[in-house]
Amino acid sequence: MSRVLRRERVALGAICAAALLCGLAAAGFAKKLPAKPIDLNRATLAQLEELPGIGPSKARAILEFREKSGPFERVEDLLALPGIGTKRFKKLRPYISVSPPARENKRKGSGGRPRKTAWNAMPPPGSPAAWPAVGLCA
């Protein structure tokens, strides 16, 4: 009986050692953190997954939030996402940035103003310019 107990103890010790080594190996495996801050308005799914504390589901949630709400105006807008609190945000802050959203020009050289057409060149109804010039010339 004592031989059986010794074998069980040895086997149990080997299992515990293997589990400990696996745990240490998993703890040693860390994400490669981004070398420079990632722009939240232009980041891809893979780039967002590089951030500390962000996995595939949270990266998808960030992309969906950006599609639904438009571009981020500041990095603190990330706090509006469920699951990102101040503690996680403090870990993310050194690795994220926000670029200003791209401005759209309607036409080159117009300063972004829309081109005048027959419809928007007409004065609004009820304005003095829309009144007919009746009886002014005698």
C-alpha positions in Angstrom: 0.0 0.0 0.0 2.8 2.4 0.8 4.1 2.0 -2.8 0.7 3.0 -4.2 0.6 6.1 -1.9 4.1 7.1 -3.0 3.2 6.8 -6.7 0.1 8.9 -6.1 2.1 11.6 -4.3 4.7 11.6 -7.0 2.0 11.9 -9.7 0.2 14.6 -7.7 3.5 16.5 -7.3 4.2 16.2 -11.1 0.7 17.5 -11.9 1.2 20.4 -9.5 4.6 21.2 -11.0 3.2 21.1 -14.5 0.3 23.4 -13.5 2.7 25.8 -11.9 5.0 25.9 -14.9 2.0 26.5 -17.2 0.8 29.3 -15.0 4.2 31.0 -15.0 4.4 30.6 -18.7 1.0 32.2 -19.2 1.9 35.0 -16.8 5.1 35.6 -18.8 3.2 35.9 -22.0 2.2 39.5 -22.3 0.9 41.5 -25.2 3.3 43.4 -27.3 2.4 47.0 -26.4 2.2 49.6 -29.3 5.4 51.6 -29.8 3.5 54.8 -30.4 -0.1 55.8 -29.5 -2.9 54.3 -31.6 -5.4 56.7 -33.1 -8.9 55.7 -32.0 -10.4 57.2 -35.1 -8.3 55.2 -37.6 -7.4 52.0 -35.7 -8.2 48.6 -37.1 -9.5 45.7 -35.0 -6.0 44.2 -34.9 -4.4 47.5 -33.7 -7.0 47.9 -30.9 -6.3 44.4 -29.7 -2.7 45.4 -29.0 -3.9 47.7 -26.3 -3.6 46.5 -22.7 -6.8 45.1 -21.4 -8.5 45.1 -24.8 -9.5 41.8 -26.3 -11.3 40.9 -29.5 -14.8 41.6 -28.1 -13.9 45.0 -26.6 -12.1 46.0 -29.8 -15.2 45.2 -31.8 -17.3 47.3 -29.3 -14.9 50.3 -29.8 -15.3 50.0 -33.6 -19.1 49.7 -33.3 -19.2 52.7 -31.0 -17.2 54.7 -33.5 -19.4 53.7 -36.4 -22.6 54.5 -34.4 -21.5 57.7 -32.7 -19.0 59.1 -35.2 -15.4 59.8 -34.7 -13.9 60.3 -31.2 -13.4 63.9 -30.3 -11.1 63.2 -27.3 -9.6 60.2 -25.7 -11.9 60.5 -22.7 -14.9 59.7 -25.0 -13.7 56.1 -24.5 -15.1 56.2 -21.0 -18.7 56.1 -22.5 -18.2 52.5 -23.5 -19.5 49.9 -21.1 -16.7 48.0 -19.5 -14.1 50.8 -19.7 -13.9 52.5 -16.4 -11.3 54.9 -15.0 -9.0 52.1 -13.9 -8.8 50.5 -17.4 -8.7 54.0 -19.0 -5.6 54.9 -16.9 -3.9 51.8 -18.3 -4.9 52.7 -21.9 -4.2 56.4 -21.8 -0.5 56.3 -22.7 -1.2 54.1 -25.7 -4.2 56.0 -27.3 -4.7 59.2 -29.2 -7.4 61.0 -31.2 -6.7 62.8 -34.4 -9.2 65.5 -35.4 -11.8 64.2 -37.8 -11.1 64.8 -41.5 -12.9 67.8 -42.9 -14.8 67.4 -46.1 -14.6 70.0 -48.8 -17.6 70.2 -51.1 -15.6 71.7 -53.9 -11.9 72.7 -54.4 -11.3 76.4 -54.0 -14.7 77.1 -52.5 -13.6 77.0 -48.8 -16.1 74.1 -48.2 -19.1 76.2 -49.3 -21.7 74.4 -51.4 -22.0 75.6 -55.1 -24.8 77.9 -55.9 -27.6 76.4 -57.9 -30.9 77.8 -59.0 -32.6 76.5 -55.9 -30.3 77.9 -53.3 -29.6 81.2 -55.2 -33.3 82.2 -54.8 -34.1 84.4 -51.8 -36.2 82.7 -49.1 -39.9 83.3 -49.3 -41.2 86.2 -47.3 -37.9 88.2 -47.5 -38.0 91.7 -49.1 -35.9 90.4 -52.0 -38.7 88.0 -52.9 -41.4 90.8 -53.1 -42.4 91.7 -56.6 -41.3 95.2 -57.7 -44.9 96.4 -58.5 -45.6 100.1 -58.8 -42.0 101.3 -58.2 -41.5 102.6 -61.7 -44.0 105.2 -62.8 
